[in-house]
Amino acid sequence: MTGDLSEGFLRLLPSIGAAGAERRYSLNTPDEIAIGRDLNCQVVLDSNLYGMVSRRHTVISHITEFAGATPSWLVCDLKSANGTYVNGQKLDGCRICREGDRIMLGQNGPEFIIEVNKPTQAATPAPAAALGSTLKPPQSDSVSFTQLFPIFSTGRDLTQKAYLIPGIITVGFVVLMFATVGEARVLTCYWLLT
């Protein structure tokens, strides 16, 4: 990648009803950019606002750019609980993205758009603070409800979770075990039926 080529950014679109400054993250790095709630990610999302985002949700890697070529990035879902969507379609593995593509973490999660500043458009470089270049939000010592009980963070997607049915069966079995404590008749009926 050379300095005269296009400069790519990942812009976090504002959520409905959410206040705050618009955030932009530089995509011009040879390293992959991890997005998630984990503090070791390059783009860290606040777990209080984005409980549906996995700790390491998705990664974006710059694809080598040649002079005159359209800049592009490889977006890969990291087997996140709620999936990654590119332009409204669920991502299964990886996909090449270009300027204008929208990346959403979960069905109703945070949405990003890929933007490219062409060299002719950028008269003066913007300060790093204005671009939000991989700045991490301040750490919080509070623990959210969805961090303690991740099953509640998905709401309407519970039926698609692999642990839902086995969890219901396990809870039902445990309740039955406690209900039959001291009830020899229940166990006797069970032995007679088998």
Buried (B, 14 or more C-beta within 10 A) or exposed (E): BEEEBBBBBBBBBBBEEEEEEEBBBBBBBEEEBBBBBBEEBBBBBBBBBBBBBBBBBBBBBBEEBEEEEEBBBBBBBBEBBBBBBBEEEEBEEBBEBEBEBBBBBBBBBBBBBBBBBEEEEEEEEEEEEEBBBBEEEEEEEEEBEBBEEBEEBBEEBEEEBEEBEEEEEEEEEEEEEEEEEEEEEEEEEEEEEE
